[in-house]
Amino acid sequence: MDGYTQMQDVSTQSDAPSAGARRMRRLRERRRQGDVMVSLDIGPSAIAALIKLGWLREDYRGDKGVVTRALIDIYDRAIQVRLTPSVGAQDRLSFVCELDLGEISGLVQLRWLQGSQQDDRAAVENAFRRFVRYALDATRNTVR
């Protein structure tokens, strides 16, 4: 009976996958789903920029998980606002601006945007861009 018990224990132990085998299974499953693992080296200047921009609290600068979450949050936000790489001239500045419904309604009231276009992101962006250019031109002309 002793030999049988011993064999049963050995077979039970061999059925449980090792930690390495479990990691490999998770990696293969992520690859099947199309996920990609990325490794980044984040230097002190990038950490400082994350803090300065408000994506990371100073007291979490050394926490790998929190820094990773901050970078994922930036990625998610960039996708949400459809941020594209700047391909404009070097003397241009690009940035993200949030307009609330009241500000969009203001563009409609000022006739920079048609009411039927207030849900059209491209039309709102175009109207806002034209409005800002006009306002800046008007300011330049009155300041001279």
WOSULLIN-V476085 format. One record per residue. RES is the residue in one small letter. PSI is psi in radians with two decimals (* if undefined). Layout:
RES/PSI
RES/PSI
//
This chain:
m/-0.58
d/-0.78
g/-0.68
y/-0.77
t/-0.72
q/-0.77
m/-0.69
q/-0.72
d/-0.74
v/-0.77
s/-0.59
t/-0.71
q/-0.67
s/-0.34
d/-0.50
a/2.13
p/2.59
s/2.92
a/-0.71
g/-0.71
a/-0.68
r/-0.73
r/-0.75
m/-0.71
r/-0.75
r/-0.72
l/-0.81
r/-0.70
e/-0.74
r/-0.73
r/-0.73
r/-0.61
q/-0.13
g/0.12
d/2.65
v/2.33
m/2.36
v/2.40
s/2.26
l/2.49
d/2.07
i/1.98
g/3.02
p/-0.62
s/-0.63
a/-0.70
i/-0.79
a/-0.69
a/-0.71
l/-0.71
i/-0.84
k/-0.66
l/-0.10
g/0.20
w/-0.26
l/2.35
r/2.50
e/-0.75
d/-0.12
y/0.22
r/-0.49
g/0.05
d/1.86
k/-0.73
g/-0.71
v/-0.70
v/-0.74
t/-0.78
r/-0.70
a/-0.75
l/-0.67
i/-0.67
d/-0.72
i/-0.78
y/-0.85
d/-0.74
r/-0.73
a/-0.72
i/-0.76
q/-0.74
v/0.12
r/0.80
l/2.20
t/2.71
p/2.49
s/2.20
v/0.17
g/-3.11
a/2.74
q/-0.41
d/0.24
r/2.62
l/2.28
s/2.50
f/2.93
v/2.38
c/2.32
e/2.26
l/2.26
d/3.05
l/-0.60
g/-0.70
e/-0.65
i/-0.71
s/-0.62
g/-0.71
l/-0.62
v/-0.83
q/-0.61
l/0.02
r/0.48
w/-0.29
l/2.38
q/2.51
g/-0.60
s/-0.20
q/0.06
q/-0.25
d/0.02
d/1.82
r/-0.78
a/-0.72
a/-0.70
v/-0.80
e/-0.79
n/-0.79
a/-0.76
f/-0.75
r/-0.79
r/-0.72
f/-0.80
v/-0.78
r/-0.78
y/-0.82
a/-0.73
l/-0.71
d/-0.75
a/-0.69
t/-0.76
r/-0.68
n/-0.56
t/-0.39
v/-0.50
r/*
//
